[in-house]
Amino acid sequence: MEPRADTLIAGEGLSLAYGTQTLLHNVSVSVRAGEIVTVIGPNGAGKSTLIKILLGLVKPDSGHLSRRDGLRIGYVPQRLPIDPVLPLTVAKLMTLTIRRSRGAIAGALAETGVGHLIDAAVQTLSGGELQRVLLARALLADPDLLVLDEPVQGVDFAGETALYQLIGALRDRRGCGVLMVSHDLHMVMAAADRVLCLNRHVCCSGTAEVVGQHPEYIRLFGARAAQALAIYTHHHDHGHGISGNVVPLSGAGDDPEPPSRTRETGP
Amino acid sequence: MLDDFLVRAMVAGVGVAIVAGPLGCFIVWRRMAYFGDTMSHSALLGVALGFLVNIQPMVGVVVVTMFIALVLISLQQRPWLSSDTLLGILSHSALSLGLVAVGLMAWLRLDLLSYLFGDILAVTRMDILWIYAGGAAILAALLAIWRPLLASTVHEDLARAEGVPAFRVKLIFMLLIALVIALAMKIVGVLLITSLLIIPAATARRFARTPEQMAVIAALIGAVAVVLGLQGSLHLDTPSGPSIVVAAGILFALSLLPFGRPKAT
């Protein structure tokens, strides 16, 4: 695959083994500016390993990794287990490795809809709030590429929809590339421009519709997953805010609203 | 003023506590309590080694505790033994090895108890100079690595992805722990050093809203524990090192009481 001018990051033929166990075999992936690429696959498929290689945290045994010169990456890790014994406010968390004014911090938090949490203790946040804070944190560096490892983990159903819409909106507004990892299928696939189905090797890749009908995908996730995809590739006439409230969307459709559940915790 | 042995003891103890507080916060945040314990237990071996090759015991302590820390890090890469078990093995092996080494060196008339539990009342002016000069250097170094160390404490991969040299920072941090162990040995002894690092830090938690606040408060609480402990030791005629630790423990217990503002989380 010839790298194009707008390619932000590209890994080719990446392989990694740990002892006798193959974690990744000959995996190629690339993200262009303004593109949402989603990596899906079952547990243990090597999704997080692939992310770590692309971030430069783990060296692959073989393969080639190229980044655009001066590429700024905003990374949202899969989990952020913070010991309760560490007193940490959101503002502090946001500026661990970069210095930014309070105004800039507040701006980034407002962009992900959690501006009111700037002085909250990190340990008091709900799953959805924490993900939005981490997303805002990644935005603070004005990234060309967002790398999101399981961005909806610990988020309830209504929050999931809202988060994916937010990620899509951020891409539209900023024109950055997005590389996202998930093990939940339907919603991600509806949001992605390209889907990479990973199970230590690349099973299949392409648009959500192509991957969803691919025999390898169906073998991995079962026929029900393929049907589920069809249900969720639709448009909503409204979305849901972080607390599950109904918020208007631009562009109307005629679909039933997804069941909104009660929020986990609140400020 | 420094002619009085008790004043010398207080000045030395407070100096160590001020350095131990902020470092201890990172030990608590990084869940390294037992790790620090293992390092300090190996300090006796460093003392013995120092006498054997005729160098400053403090230098011996820093060399040996750093060596133990590096052995621990490399052994932790092996997934077949849990960290917990490894620390248990190394902690007690190192302590016993130190005791055996001292025992073998029959010519060395070492007051073992003073190394195990501290001998703060025998602190000299020279010791005080060491503690304050060394302590200032340790705090300056900690200040220099504060941001990257805090970032890699919160999430190591995230920090590395954002350009923090996490491993190098971790090594510097361990060197600082080794240095503070060498300084604190005379105050509370190798068996109790970890308590001076951990108890004030844990006590400071509920009064702090930021990491920096917690570090400062931990230093203050440690200093108060030293003063209270030494006073108690004088009035009750109890051993000084353990008295300081008991005072710190009481302060911690008090901090658990439901007074003042609701517990910060």
Interface residues (C-beta under 8 A of the other chain):
Chain A: K52 L55 G56 L57 I73 Y75 P77 L80 I82 D83 P84 V85 L86 P87 L88 T89 K92 L93 L96 T97 I98 A121 Q123 T124 A141
Chain B: V28 W29 R31 R147 P148 L150 A151 T153 V154 H155 D157 L158 A159 R160 A161 E162 G163 V164 A202 R205 A208 R209 T210 P211 Q213 M214 A264 T265
